[in-house]
């Protein structure tokens, strides 16, 4: 049987040099691709931050150091940054050092303590050794020189939670007075399509706690974004939401178990303006009539306008027994709730403050999250104080979901 021919088929004969060039080009392309993969996986430089705490015995602490843009604060920050610049620009990390930033000054028994962030651009494969290298450089330099900076062996205060700048000035949400700068660095805004709907509190680099009822209408995490900073229209930073975990027993038609935690798409970097609030232990007790603060971007009065700047109001703890009286809330307050405000009214949270923090300070100006804005009747109405989700009641639940 004859094999049929293939009509019209024409074979192209390649010259040897053409084959060689093609092969070389393919090999070069593969080499470049492999090199890029190796670079991005191993050598790509990423931003890393080193936290350090310094003691300055030669300077006595002054309240001016807590006043933003005061001459004393500006000058001391510049002096410290210049010192850190010199240390690392003359070190083995000189090609990776970017800058330093003084985050906060705090009083010491014998001087001033300063917490700083030091920024590096360093290959991912070397990131694990950054801390030991930076520690070694700082210790060697500061021990062998006459620098005005001394290492503070305690952990940087930045790692701590609940650090407000100062006990804030009293301002009423109803009066529309803005909160003090940097006073509430854990406050965040939960938004849908750029519109503020609820407040929330930062409890970890990637976790917020808020009210479950904030998600009654929008349950899809992809719809939500989170902004940080004192103003809504010019946020300090923003994050997308990765997941929303609502308490299993929450029901929209009830007020009980009104709590949720939100996981951010990526961690935030702590700074002077962005920091966590402390979570109290389940056994934490608060005295009646204790002064507490609630903050948010909610309405300035019932059916009133919404502010762009964060508002604060100082109120006080009221016993559940009082709030359960017939002329107040008639038995609607459960053990998982906390009542705060005044029976005389006026000072209160309002619409849009939901999910935001109710906080109390200890004698070290360390702030703890006592409650989460949950519900109430009207805003600042007589005999109708605000009702908050009691955080201590849900402390173990929070830990089970976030490991915080």
C-alpha positions as CSV (number, residue, x, y, z in Angstrom):
1,X,0.0,0.0,0.0
2,X,1.3,3.3,-1.0
3,X,1.5,6.0,1.5
4,X,-0.3,9.0,0.2
5,X,1.6,12.2,-0.1
6,X,0.6,15.4,1.6
7,X,-0.4,17.8,-1.1
8,X,0.7,21.3,-0.8
9,X,3.0,20.8,2.3
10,X,6.2,22.6,2.3
11,X,9.0,22.1,4.9
12,X,11.1,25.0,5.9
13,X,14.8,24.2,6.4
14,X,16.3,26.4,9.2
15,X,19.9,27.4,8.9
16,X,22.2,26.3,11.8
17,X,22.9,29.9,13.0
18,X,19.2,30.6,13.2
19,X,18.7,27.6,15.5
20,X,21.6,28.7,17.7
21,X,20.2,32.3,18.1
22,X,16.7,31.0,18.9
23,X,18.0,28.6,21.5
24,X,20.2,31.3,23.1
25,X,17.3,33.8,23.3
26,X,15.1,31.2,25.0
27,X,17.8,30.3,27.5
28,X,18.3,34.0,28.2
29,X,14.6,34.6,28.8
30,X,14.5,31.7,31.1
31,X,17.5,32.9,33.0
32,X,16.0,36.4,33.4
33,X,12.7,34.9,34.6
34,X,14.4,32.6,37.1
35,X,16.5,35.6,38.3
36,X,13.5,37.7,38.8
37,X,11.8,35.0,40.8
38,X,14.8,34.5,43.0
39,X,15.1,38.3,43.5
40,X,11.5,38.8,44.5
41,X,11.4,35.7,46.7
42,X,14.8,36.2,48.4
43,X,16.5,39.5,47.7
44,X,13.7,42.0,47.2
45,X,14.1,44.7,49.8
46,X,11.1,45.2,52.1
47,X,10.5,47.9,54.7
48,X,11.1,46.7,58.2
49,X,10.8,48.7,61.4
50,X,13.0,48.3,64.5
51,X,11.5,49.6,67.8
52,X,13.8,50.9,70.5
53,X,13.5,52.8,73.8
54,X,16.1,55.4,75.0
55,X,16.8,57.1,78.3
56,X,18.0,60.7,78.3
57,X,19.3,61.5,81.8
58,X,20.5,65.0,80.9
59,X,17.0,66.3,80.3
60,X,14.2,66.8,82.8
61,X,10.7,65.8,81.5
62,X,8.4,68.7,80.7
63,X,4.8,68.7,79.7
64,X,5.9,70.6,76.6
65,X,7.2,67.3,75.3
66,X,3.7,66.1,75.0
67,X,2.5,69.2,73.2
68,X,2.6,68.5,69.4
69,X,4.8,70.9,67.5
70,X,6.1,72.6,70.7
71,X,9.6,74.1,70.3
72,X,11.0,71.8,72.9
73,X,9.5,68.7,71.3
74,X,10.6,69.6,67.8
75,X,14.2,70.4,68.9
76,X,14.6,67.2,71.0
77,X,13.1,65.0,68.2
78,X,15.6,66.5,65.7
79,X,18.5,66.0,68.1
80,X,17.6,62.3,68.6
81,X,17.0,61.7,64.9
82,X,20.4,63.3,64.0
83,X,22.1,61.0,66.5
84,X,20.5,57.9,65.2
85,X,21.3,59.0,61.6
86,X,25.0,59.2,62.5
87,X,25.0,55.9,64.2
88,X,23.5,53.9,61.4
89,X,25.0,55.8,58.5
90,X,28.4,54.8,59.8
91,X,27.5,51.1,60.4
92,X,27.2,47.9,58.5
93,X,23.5,48.7,58.0
94,X,24.2,52.1,56.3
95,X,22.9,50.9,52.9
96,X,19.7,49.7,54.4
97,X,19.0,52.5,57.0
98,X,16.2,54.9,55.9
99,X,15.3,57.1,58.8
100,X,14.2,57.2,62.5
101,X,11.1,58.6,64.0
102,X,10.5,59.6,67.6
103,X,7.1,58.3,68.5
104,X,6.5,59.4,72.1
105,X,8.3,61.0,75.0
106,X,7.5,59.8,78.5
107,X,8.6,60.8,82.0
108,X,11.2,58.9,83.9
109,X,12.3,59.3,87.6
110,X,15.7,60.6,86.4
111,X,15.2,62.1,83.0
112,X,13.1,61.4,79.8
113,X,12.4,58.3,77.9
114,X,11.9,58.3,74.2
115,X,10.4,55.5,72.1
116,X,11.4,55.5,68.4
117,X,10.8,53.5,65.2
118,X,13.9,53.0,63.0
119,X,13.1,52.3,59.3
120,X,15.1,49.9,57.2
121,X,14.9,48.6,53.6
122,X,16.5,45.2,53.8
123,X,16.3,42.0,51.7
124,X,13.7,39.6,52.9
125,X,16.3,36.8,53.4
126,X,18.1,39.0,55.9
127,X,15.0,40.3,57.8
128,X,15.4,37.7,60.6
129,X,18.8,39.1,61.6
130,X,17.8,42.8,61.6
131,X,17.0,43.0,65.3
132,X,20.2,41.4,66.4
133,X,22.3,43.6,64.1
134,X,20.5,46.8,65.1
135,X,20.8,45.8,68.8
136,X,24.5,45.2,68.4
137,X,25.2,48.5,66.6
138,X,23.3,50.6,69.1
139,X,24.8,48.9,72.2
140,X,28.3,49.1,70.9
141,X,28.0,52.7,69.8
142,X,26.2,54.0,72.9
143,X,28.4,52.2,75.4
144,X,31.6,53.5,73.8
145,X,30.7,57.1,73.2
146,X,29.6,60.2,75.1
147,X,26.2,60.2,73.4
148,X,23.4,61.9,75.3
149,X,21.3,58.8,74.6
150,X,21.3,55.7,76.8
151,X,19.6,52.4,76.0
152,X,16.5,51.8,78.0
153,X,16.5,48.1,78.8
154,X,12.8,47.9,79.4
155,X,10.6,47.0,76.4
156,X,9.7,50.0,74.2
157,X,6.4,51.6,75.3
158,X,5.2,51.2,71.8
159,X,4.6,47.6,72.3
160,X,2.2,48.4,75.1
161,X,-1.5,49.0,74.7
162,X,-3.8,51.8,75.8
163,X,-1.3,54.6,75.5
164,X,-3.1,57.9,75.1
165,X,-1.0,61.1,75.0
166,X,-2.5,62.8,78.0
167,X,-5.8,62.7,79.9
168,X,-7.9,64.6,77.4
169,X,-9.8,67.9,77.9
170,X,-13.5,67.4,78.4
171,X,-15.4,67.9,75.2
172,X,-19.0,67.0,74.4
173,X,-20.1,65.1,71.4
174,X,-23.3,67.1,71.5
175,X,-21.4,70.3,71.3
176,X,-19.3,69.1,68.4
177,X,-15.9,69.7,70.0
178,X,-13.1,67.6,68.5
179,X,-11.1,65.1,70.4
180,X,-7.5,66.1,71.3
181,X,-4.8,65.2,68.8
182,X,-3.4,61.6,69.3
183,X,-5.6,61.0,72.3
184,X,-7.4,58.0,70.9
185,X,-5.0,56.2,68.6
186,X,-7.1,52.9,68.6
187,X,-10.2,54.5,67.2
188,X,-11.2,53.4,63.7
189,X,-14.0,54.0,61.3
190,X,-15.9,51.2,59.6
191,X,-17.1,52.3,56.2
192,X,-19.1,51.1,53.2
193,X,-18.4,52.8,49.9
194,X,-16.4,55.5,51.8
195,X,-19.3,56.3,54.1
196,X,-18.8,56.1,57.9
197,X,-21.3,53.7,59.5
198,X,-19.7,52.5,62.7
199,X,-16.8,52.9,65.1
200,X,-14.4,50.2,66.2
201,X,-11.3,49.7,68.4
202,X,-7.9,48.4,67.4
203,X,-7.0,45.5,69.8
204,X,-4.1,44.0,67.7
205,X,-2.1,44.8,64.6
206,X,-4.8,43.0,62.5
207,X,-7.9,43.0,64.7
208,X,-10.7,45.3,65.7
209,X,-13.6,44.8,68.1
210,X,-16.9,46.4,67.4
211,X,-20.7,45.9,67.6
212,X,-22.4,43.0,65.9
213,X,-25.4,45.2,64.9
214,X,-23.1,47.2,62.6
215,X,-23.3,44.3,60.1
216,X,-27.1,43.8,60.2
217,X,-27.4,45.2,56.6
218,X,-23.9,44.5,55.2
219,X,-22.4,41.2,56.1
220,X,-20.0,40.7,53.2
221,X,-16.4,41.7,54.4
222,X,-15.5,42.8,50.8
223,X,-17.9,45.7,51.2
224,X,-16.1,47.2,54.2
225,X,-13.0,49.3,54.6
226,X,-11.5,50.7,57.8
227,X,-9.8,54.1,58.2
228,X,-7.6,55.3,61.0
229,X,-6.8,58.8,62.2
230,X,-8.7,61.7,63.7
231,X,-10.5,62.8,60.6
232,X,-12.6,60.9,58.1
233,X,-11.7,62.9,54.9
234,X,-7.9,62.7,55.4
235,X,-7.2,59.3,57.1
236,X,-3.9,58.3,58.6
237,X,-4.2,55.0,56.8
238,X,-6.8,52.6,55.6
239,X,-7.3,48.8,55.3
240,X,-9.6,46.4,53.7
241,X,-11.5,43.8,55.7
242,X,-10.6,40.2,55.4
243,X,-13.2,38.7,57.7
244,X,-16.0,39.5,60.2
245,X,-16.8,37.3,63.1
246,X,-20.1,37.9,64.8
247,X,-21.0,36.4,68.2
248,X,-22.8,33.2,67.6
249,X,-25.7,34.1,69.9
250,X,-26.3,37.6,68.5
251,X,-29.8,38.2,67.0
252,X,-30.7,41.4,65.2
253,X,-34.0,41.7,67.1
254,X,-32.2,41.6,70.5
255,X,-29.6,43.7,72.2
256,X,-27.7,40.8,73.9
257,X,-24.3,39.6,72.6
258,X,-23.8,42.7,70.5
259,X,-20.2,42.1,69.7
260,X,-18.0,41.2,66.7
261,X,-14.4,41.1,65.8
262,X,-13.0,42.2,62.4
263,X,-9.8,41.0,60.8
264,X,-7.9,43.4,58.6
265,X,-6.5,42.4,55.2
266,X,-3.0,43.3,56.5
267,X,-1.5,44.5,59.8
268,X,-1.1,48.1,60.6
269,X,2.1,49.7,61.8
270,X,1.9,51.1,65.3
271,X,3.0,54.7,65.7
272,X,2.3,57.8,67.8
273,X,-1.1,58.1,66.1
274,X,-2.0,54.4,65.7
275,X,-1.9,52.0,68.7
276,X,-4.1,49.4,70.4
277,X,-6.3,49.8,73.4
278,X,-5.9,47.4,76.3
279,X,-8.4,44.7,76.9
280,X,-9.2,44.2,80.6
281,X,-9.2,40.8,82.1
282,X,-12.5,39.1,82.7
283,X,-12.1,39.8,86.4
284,X,-11.6,43.5,85.9
285,X,-13.9,45.6,88.2
286,X,-14.9,49.2,87.7
287,X,-16.4,51.4,90.4
288,X,-19.7,53.1,90.0
289,X,-19.5,56.8,89.0
290,X,-16.0,56.2,87.5
291,X,-15.2,58.7,84.8
292,X,-15.0,57.2,81.4
293,X,-14.8,58.4,77.8
294,X,-16.7,57.5,74.7
295,X,-15.5,58.6,71.2
296,X,-16.8,58.5,67.7
297,X,-17.9,60.3,64.5
298,X,-21.5,59.9,65.3
299,X,-24.2,62.6,65.1
300,X,-23.7,65.7,67.2
301,X,-27.3,65.4,68.4
302,X,-30.4,63.3,67.6
303,X,-31.0,63.6,63.9
304,X,-28.1,66.1,63.8
305,X,-25.1,66.5,61.5
306,X,-22.1,64.1,61.4
307,X,-18.7,65.6,62.1
308,X,-15.5,65.0,60.1
309,X,-13.3,65.2,63.2
310,X,-13.4,62.6,66.0
311,X,-15.4,63.7,69.0
312,X,-15.1,62.7,72.7
313,X,-17.3,63.0,75.7
314,X,-16.6,62.2,79.4
315,X,-19.4,60.4,81.2
316,X,-19.7,58.1,84.2
317,X,-20.6,54.5,85.0
318,X,-24.1,53.9,86.3
319,X,-25.2,50.7,88.0
320,X,-27.2,48.2,86.1
321,X,-29.7,48.3,89.0
322,X,-30.3,52.0,88.5
323,X,-30.6,51.6,84.7
324,X,-33.1,48.7,85.1
325,X,-35.5,50.9,87.1
326,X,-39.0,51.2,85.6
327,X,-38.5,54.9,84.6
328,X,-35.1,54.2,82.9
329,X,-34.9,50.9,80.9
330,X,-37.3,48.7,82.9
331,X,-35.2,45.6,83.3
332,X,-33.7,45.5,79.7
333,X,-30.1,45.7,80.9
334,X,-28.4,42.3,81.2
335,X,-25.1,41.2,82.8
336,X,-23.4,41.5,79.4
337,X,-24.2,45.2,79.2
338,X,-22.8,48.3,81.0
339,X,-24.7,51.5,81.5
340,X,-22.9,54.8,81.3
341,X,-23.9,58.5,81.0
342,X,-26.1,60.7,83.2
343,X,-29.7,60.3,84.1
344,X,-30.0,64.0,83.5
345,X,-29.1,63.4,79.9
346,X,-27.3,65.8,77.5
347,X,-23.9,64.0,77.4
348,X,-24.1,60.7,75.4
349,X,-23.1,58.7,72.4
350,X,-25.4,59.0,69.3
351,X,-26.2,57.5,65.9
352,X,-23.0,56.6,64.1
353,X,-21.0,56.0,67.3
354,X,-22.1,52.3,67.4
355,X,-19.2,49.9,67.8
356,X,-16.9,52.6,69.2
357,X,-15.0,52.4,72.5
358,X,-15.9,53.2,76.0
359,X,-12.6,53.5,77.8
360,X,-11.2,54.1,81.3
361,X,-7.7,55.2,82.3
362,X,-5.6,53.9,85.2
363,X,-3.1,56.0,87.2
364,X,-0.5,55.5,84.5
365,X,-2.6,57.0,81.7
366,X,-3.1,53.5,80.4
367,X,-6.5,53.1,78.8
368,X,-8.7,50.0,78.9
369,X,-11.7,49.1,76.8
370,X,-14.7,48.7,79.1
371,X,-17.5,48.8,76.7
372,X,-18.6,49.0,73.0
373,X,-21.3,51.4,72.0
374,X,-24.4,49.3,71.6
375,X,-27.8,50.9,72.0
376,X,-29.9,53.5,73.8
377,X,-33.1,55.5,73.3
378,X,-32.5,58.8,71.6
379,X,-29.3,60.8,72.3
380,X,-28.7,62.5,75.6
381,X,-32.3,62.0,76.7
382,X,-33.2,62.3,80.4
383,X,-33.3,58.8,82.1
384,X,-32.0,57.2,78.9
385,X,-28.2,56.9,79.2
386,X,-26.1,54.9,76.8
387,X,-25.9,51.1,76.9
388,X,-22.6,49.4,76.0
389,X,-21.5,45.8,75.5
390,X,-19.5,44.8,78.6
391,X,-16.1,43.8,77.3
392,X,-15.1,41.8,80.5
393,X,-18.2,39.6,80.0
394,X,-16.9,38.7,76.5
395,X,-13.2,38.7,77.2
396,X,-12.8,34.9,76.8
397,X,-14.9,35.0,73.6
398,X,-12.6,37.7,72.1
399,X,-9.5,35.6,72.9
400,X,-11.0,32.5,71.4
401,X,-11.5,34.3,68.1
402,X,-8.3,36.5,67.9
403,X,-5.9,34.9,70.4
404,X,-5.5,38.4,72.0
